[in-house]
């Protein structure tokens, strides 16, 4: 493990990499039918209305589980 302090250049490069990775993740979430704003994946959308976690679901009625 390095004990040298980070330079401003290496910190900017790290910040740029983090920003790029976040953008990449958000683009993949959106491309697969999810919501990048709240990071809801397609298979995590509300069963009753199909909305993500950005919306409130007071009126949603969850379907009953059929045996």
C-alpha positions in Angstrom: 0.0 0.0 0.0 1.4 3.4 -1.0 1.9 6.1 1.6 2.5 8.8 -1.0 -0.2 11.6 -1.1 -2.4 11.8 -4.2 -1.6 14.6 -6.6 -4.3 16.8 -7.9 -3.9 15.2 -11.3 -4.4 11.7 -10.1 -7.4 12.8 -8.0 -9.0 14.4 -11.1 -8.3 11.2 -13.1 -9.9 9.1 -10.3 -12.9 11.4 -10.2 -13.3 11.2 -14.0 -13.1 7.4 -13.9 -15.8 7.3 -11.1 -18.0 9.6 -13.1 -17.6 7.4 -16.2 -18.4 4.2 -14.3 -21.6 5.8 -12.8 -22.7 7.0 -16.3 -22.0 3.6 -17.7 -24.1 1.9 -15.0 -27.0 4.4 -15.5 -27.0 3.9 -19.2 -27.1 0.1 -18.8 -30.0 0.4 -16.3 -31.9 2.6 -18.7 -31.2 0.4 -21.7 -32.5 -2.7 -19.9 -35.8 -1.0 -19.0 -34.9 0.2 -15.5 -34.9 3.7 -14.0 -31.4 5.2 -13.6 -32.8 8.1 -11.4 -33.6 5.7 -8.5 -31.5 2.8 -9.7 -34.5 0.5 -10.0 -33.7 -2.5 -12.3 -36.3 -3.7 -14.7 -37.2 -6.8 -12.6 -37.6 -4.6 -9.5 -40.4 -2.5 -11.0 -43.8 -2.5 -9.1 -45.7 -5.6 -10.0 -49.1 -3.8 -9.9 -48.3 -0.7 -12.0 -44.9 -1.2 -13.5 -43.5 2.0 -12.0 -40.2 2.5 -10.3 -39.3 3.7 -6.8 -39.5 7.3 -8.0 -43.3 7.1 -7.7 -45.4 6.5 -4.7 -47.6 3.4 -4.8 -50.5 4.2 -2.4 -53.1 3.1 -5.0 -51.3 0.0 -6.2 -52.9 -3.3 -5.4 -50.4 -6.2 -5.4 -51.7 -9.2 -7.2 -52.6 -12.2 -5.1 -50.2 -15.1 -5.3 -51.9 -18.0 -7.1 -51.1 -21.5 -5.9 
